[in-house]
């Protein structure tokens, strides 16, 4: 059994036994203390109101003031009150029940937090999730996004991570609308929610570890979804460290989930958990592949779940880019890692490097040609509608986005083989191709989903191309707060350009050089 409860990757950097760990621990203690105090305050208020009640009917009194034995109307479906007897994962029962098991002493959810949490949960579903994954639009026939609500309300740590993420996003919108207000108290509240999310995941892992038996597939999917949510949360908070720890742990889980011995369990998963596995495996595969350009290492896993012959995840339905382009970016990452390892041992064969790179380049060019053919076929034809919803399939946009990633992958490959020299003919050609692919987009709305391509190609831009990349960031900045590291990517570009301008500098400068100079490690998504 893989023991994630005790070996969940390396410890977070704040778990150093020093000030940061003490601060987090103190935050968690404050959460418990303040929650308990709030419950006492509400209990006293209830007693006072009950004493003031006169001849009103008991029914009216009960309707106005719920007791511990009757959950408030604003409470949410509970992980402890869901029915998992009907297969792996099951479905939430139709009735409404508290998030914490009814009757548990000092429930973590009092009336006031429940109302706030319900608002945050809806903010996540209505605003945050669509911003993160604008291409994920399952059909009505497939159940839509109902699985997401089910797993959020059945998995306590995931629920807390989601409302924490929603809280940060909502606050960023409010700060943008009212920059003059002091948001110190709200920031402290968000930090408490973040600490609560981490605490709930650690407790969940500890409970699984106490069973002394192998994790089920349902538990694997629960943990996988939590890790994906925490990576999103770390990115939105601007954390440049802990995302890698979460991603490493997720890769271990995916390998366990994909084992042949798990096939029977996978087949018996409920539709909710099959949808969750499909979605979060794709998201984490996306993160894994694109993280490699940041770290300079190979992907944690080979992302078999993206291979058409082996897997079940189609990234164009989640992130807007077809699998073939992402798999070739992964191959470039493996090539980059192979090259660096042999350079260290002074065993690198340039002939072998060029041979391997040529194979990847040929496949990329073949894919781009096929992409162009399909785009041309759509030019004079209307985009087909989805019979399940009546909405148009975003085929054209997906082809444009895939083209951007494929062209930027050629720039990445050129840098791996020839070095980060923007003036070389092959880099010049492929930077120009990528810029043209960006210009073909019908609007700026999806630019935040293209952060990796934007950064890789922008770092190789020459003087007359810089304003184009600056303009993309400025256009995006006019939108409401969103997800992604586009503004950070521009800062990386600017640093790359600055370092390259230094006359005394003779070494090639790429995005990793710029990140090191800025002392950051960014997941470019």
Order of alpha helices (4+ residues) and beta strands (2+ residues): alpha-alpha-alpha-alpha-alpha-alpha-alpha-alpha-alpha-alpha-alpha-alpha-alpha-alpha-alpha-alpha-alpha-alpha-alpha
